[in-house]
């Protein structure tokens, strides 16, 4: 099977990792809505929420909650936008949750997702490091 996110999970593809647990990996989206936009993926290849085994449900959403708190703490966001597509608009057919840092007046409207870029890998690593530190502080 050829899956971009499975390649990130196994380390065959580089990613700016934020969190790595027994069941999932999270990393910066390479085309973020806003800088600090994180994707959480299950290590086990699951395509949609309806296929997610019950034993991974708690792990995925507990990590999502932690990352949502971390984007506020680490990046000074006022909140977050948490989203998941199932089949339609799912650019990679591997279950993933988006956690996007939000601030009032940031321009995000409805389901139109403008995209930005990091100036270079060093800037992306800075965001990933800040998020990891905030996640470590939660323990």
C-alpha positions in Angstrom: 0.0 0.0 0.0 1.3 3.5 -0.9 0.3 5.9 1.9 2.0 9.2 2.6 1.0 9.1 6.3 2.1 5.5 6.8 5.5 6.6 5.4 5.6 9.4 8.0 4.7 6.9 10.7 7.5 4.5 9.7 10.0 7.3 9.2 10.4 6.7 5.5 9.2 10.3 4.9 10.4 13.2 7.0 8.0 15.3 9.0 8.2 17.9 11.7 7.0 15.7 14.5 5.2 17.1 17.4 3.9 14.0 19.3 4.7 10.3 19.1 2.8 7.8 21.2 2.3 4.0 21.0 -0.8 4.5 18.8 -0.3 7.8 16.9 2.0 10.4 15.5 1.4 14.1 15.1 3.3 16.5 12.9 3.1 19.9 11.3 0.9 20.1 8.2 3.2 20.9 5.2 0.6 23.3 3.9 -0.7 24.8 7.1 -3.8 27.0 7.3 -1.8 28.9 10.0 1.7 28.2 11.2 1.5 25.5 13.9 -1.3 23.6 12.1 -0.9 20.0 13.3 -2.1 16.7 11.9 -2.6 13.7 14.1 -2.6 10.2 12.4 -3.1 6.7 13.7 0.0 4.5 13.3 -2.3 1.8 12.2 -3.6 2.5 8.7 -7.2 3.4 9.1 -8.9 5.4 6.3 -12.0 6.9 8.0 -13.5 7.6 11.3 -16.1 4.9 10.8 -13.3 2.4 10.5 -11.5 3.5 13.6 -11.3 0.6 16.1 -12.7 1.4 19.5 -9.4 0.8 21.2 -7.9 3.8 19.2 -10.7 6.2 19.7 -9.7 7.3 23.2 -6.0 7.6 22.3 -6.7 9.7 19.2 -9.1 12.1 20.9 -7.0 12.4 24.1 -4.0 13.4 22.0 -6.2 15.8 19.9 -7.3 17.5 23.1 -3.6 17.7 24.3 -2.5 19.2 21.0 -5.4 21.7 21.0 -4.2 22.9 24.4 -0.6 23.0 23.3 -1.3 25.3 20.3 -2.7 27.8 22.7 0.1 27.5 25.2 3.0 27.3 22.8 1.8 29.6 20.1 -0.3 32.1 22.0 -3.4 31.1 20.0 -6.7 32.1 21.6 -8.3 28.8 20.6 -8.2 26.1 17.9 -10.1 24.6 15.1 -10.3 20.8 15.1 -11.5 19.1 12.0 -11.6 15.7 10.2 -12.7 14.8 6.7 -14.1 11.4 5.8 -13.5 10.5 2.1 -14.8 13.8 0.6 -12.0 16.4 0.9 -9.7 13.9 2.5 -6.5 14.6 0.6 -4.7 11.5 2.1 -6.8 8.4 2.6 -5.5 7.8 6.1 -7.5 9.0 9.1 -6.2 12.3 10.3 -7.3 15.1 12.6 -6.4 18.8 11.9 -5.7 21.0 14.9 -5.3 24.6 13.7 -4.3 27.5 16.0 -6.9 30.3 15.9 -7.0 33.9 17.0 -9.8 36.3 16.7 -9.7 38.1 13.4 -7.4 35.6 11.8 -9.5 35.6 8.6 -10.6 31.9 8.6 -14.2 31.8 7.4 -16.3 28.7 7.2 -14.7 25.8 5.4 -12.5 27.8 3.0 -9.0 27.0 4.2 -6.4 29.4 3.0 -2.9 28.0 3.1 0.5 29.4 4.2 4.0 28.2 4.2 6.9 28.1 6.6 9.8 30.3 5.4 12.2 27.3 5.7 12.7 24.1 7.7 14.3 26.0 10.6 11.1 27.9 11.1 9.0 24.7 10.9 11.3 23.0 13.5 10.9 26.1 15.8 7.1 25.6 15.7 7.4 21.8 16.2 9.8 22.4 19.2 7.5 24.9 20.8 4.6 22.5 20.5 6.6 19.5 21.9 7.7 21.6 24.9 4.1 22.6 25.7 3.0 18.9 25.4 5.9 17.8 27.7 4.8 20.5 30.2 1.3 18.8 30.3 2.8 15.7 31.9 
